Amino acid sequence: MTTQAQQKKQQQQRQSAAEHRFINAQGAEVKSHDEAFKAPMEISPQAVSTRCKLELHNGPVTFGIEVTYNPNTYPHVITGGQITSGISGAPWNITGGFIGEQIRLDAKRSGPGTTNTITVVGEFQNPPAYRGTYGFDGATASFKHTTRYQC
């Protein structure tokens, strides 16, 4: 084989090696096809969640809200959190809901009181906030609110 033929063969081998890069679901380069397509490692719920703070305003009343949600979904699925202040019987434990073009937040009173649940609903508006209503024990339209992101 001539030197020129050997160089051409080596160049083709390098090109084919470069063409066969394998990337796994997490975006990391791996050595083989099998590694790239094997089942993902178990991940804890904390690894796929983040927190944000919201403030619900209804006239002179302000609720402090801390929400945990999954940023890998849309609308973002609320996985927990608390209404920490501004509402009688605080804290209230957030049991579910979502944040996207609309918001829905469901919470349950953590202590004794006259009402057991609260539901907040609203739609997105600019500047970044949600306007809507909230209510207690299954009602969602008892009181108007504006809820904004707390930076």
C-alpha positions as CSV (number, residue, x, y, z in Angstrom):
1,M,0.0,0.0,0.0
2,T,1.4,3.4,-0.9
3,T,1.9,6.2,1.7
4,Q,-0.8,8.2,0.1
5,A,-3.3,5.2,0.4
6,Q,-2.3,4.7,4.0
7,Q,-2.9,8.4,4.8
8,K,-6.3,8.3,3.1
9,K,-7.3,5.2,5.1
10,Q,-6.2,6.7,8.4
11,Q,-8.1,9.9,7.6
12,Q,-11.2,7.9,6.9
13,Q,-10.8,6.0,10.2
14,R,-10.5,9.3,12.1
15,Q,-13.6,10.7,10.4
16,S,-15.7,7.6,11.1
17,A,-14.5,7.6,14.7
18,A,-15.6,11.2,15.0
19,E,-19.0,10.4,13.5
20,H,-19.7,7.9,16.2
21,R,-19.9,10.0,19.3
22,F,-22.5,8.8,21.9
23,I,-24.3,11.2,24.2
24,N,-26.5,10.0,27.1
25,A,-29.8,11.5,28.2
26,Q,-28.0,13.8,30.7
27,G,-25.9,15.3,27.8
28,A,-22.6,13.6,28.8
29,E,-20.4,11.9,26.2
30,V,-20.1,8.2,26.8
31,K,-18.0,5.4,25.1
32,S,-20.6,3.2,23.6
33,H,-24.1,3.0,22.2
34,D,-25.2,0.8,25.1
35,E,-24.1,3.3,27.7
36,A,-25.9,6.1,25.8
37,F,-29.2,4.2,25.8
38,K,-29.2,2.5,29.2
39,A,-31.9,3.3,31.7
40,P,-31.2,6.6,33.5
41,M,-29.9,6.5,37.1
42,E,-32.5,7.0,39.8
43,I,-32.9,10.6,40.8
44,S,-34.2,12.0,44.0
45,P,-37.3,14.3,43.9
46,Q,-35.1,17.1,45.2
47,A,-32.9,16.8,42.1
48,V,-35.9,17.8,39.9
49,S,-37.3,20.6,41.9
50,T,-36.7,24.2,42.6
51,R,-38.2,26.9,44.8
52,C,-39.7,30.3,44.2
53,K,-41.4,32.9,46.4
54,L,-44.8,34.4,45.6
55,E,-46.8,37.2,47.2
56,L,-50.6,37.2,47.0
57,H,-52.1,40.6,47.5
58,N,-55.8,41.3,48.3
59,G,-56.1,44.9,49.4
60,P,-54.3,45.2,52.8
61,V,-53.8,41.5,53.1
62,T,-50.5,39.9,51.8
63,F,-49.8,36.2,51.9
64,G,-46.2,35.0,51.8
65,I,-45.9,31.9,49.7
66,E,-43.0,29.5,49.2
67,V,-43.5,27.0,46.4
68,T,-41.5,24.0,45.3
69,Y,-42.1,22.9,41.7
70,N,-40.7,20.7,38.9
71,P,-39.0,23.0,36.4
72,N,-38.8,20.1,33.8
73,T,-42.6,20.2,33.3
74,Y,-44.8,22.9,31.7
75,P,-47.0,24.0,33.1
76,H,-44.7,23.6,36.1
77,V,-46.1,21.0,38.5
78,I,-46.2,22.3,42.1
79,T,-44.8,19.6,44.4
80,G,-45.0,21.3,47.8
81,G,-44.3,24.4,49.8
82,Q,-46.1,26.6,52.3
83,I,-48.2,29.7,52.7
84,T,-46.0,31.2,55.4
85,S,-47.8,34.4,56.5
86,G,-50.7,36.7,56.0
87,I,-53.4,34.2,56.4
88,S,-55.0,33.0,59.6
89,G,-53.6,29.8,60.8
90,A,-50.4,30.1,58.8
91,P,-48.5,28.1,57.8
92,W,-50.6,26.2,55.3
93,N,-49.0,23.2,53.5
94,I,-49.2,23.4,49.7
95,T,-50.5,20.1,48.4
96,G,-50.4,20.6,44.7
97,G,-51.2,22.7,41.7
98,F,-49.3,24.2,38.7
99,I,-47.7,27.4,37.5
100,G,-47.7,28.4,33.8
101,E,-50.0,30.6,31.7
102,Q,-52.4,30.0,34.6
103,I,-51.8,29.3,38.3
104,R,-53.5,26.9,40.6
105,L,-52.4,26.4,44.1
106,D,-54.0,24.0,46.6
107,A,-53.1,24.1,50.3
108,K,-54.3,22.5,53.5
109,R,-54.3,24.0,57.0
110,S,-51.6,22.5,59.1
111,G,-53.3,23.3,62.4
112,P,-56.8,23.7,63.8
113,G,-59.2,26.3,62.4
114,T,-62.6,27.1,60.9
115,T,-61.5,26.3,57.3
116,N,-59.4,23.4,56.1
117,T,-58.3,24.2,52.5
118,I,-57.6,27.1,50.3
119,T,-57.4,27.2,46.5
120,V,-55.8,30.0,44.5
121,V,-56.5,30.4,40.8
122,G,-55.4,33.0,38.3
123,E,-54.1,33.9,34.9
124,F,-50.7,35.4,33.9
125,Q,-50.4,39.1,33.2
126,N,-47.6,41.6,32.6
127,P,-45.7,42.8,34.5
128,P,-45.1,39.2,35.7
129,A,-47.9,38.4,38.1
130,Y,-51.2,36.4,38.2
131,R,-54.6,37.9,38.7
132,G,-57.5,35.9,39.8
133,T,-59.5,34.7,42.8
134,Y,-59.1,32.4,45.8
135,G,-61.5,30.7,48.2
136,F,-61.7,28.3,51.1
137,D,-63.0,24.7,51.5
138,G,-63.6,24.0,47.8
139,A,-64.6,27.6,46.7
140,T,-62.2,29.3,44.2
141,A,-64.0,32.6,43.6
142,S,-64.5,34.2,47.0
143,F,-61.8,36.9,46.9
144,K,-59.9,38.7,44.2
145,H,-56.1,38.7,44.3
146,T,-52.9,39.6,42.4
147,T,-50.0,37.3,43.0
148,R,-46.5,38.3,42.0
149,Y,-43.1,36.7,41.9
150,Q,-40.8,37.7,44.8
151,C,-37.3,38.3,43.6
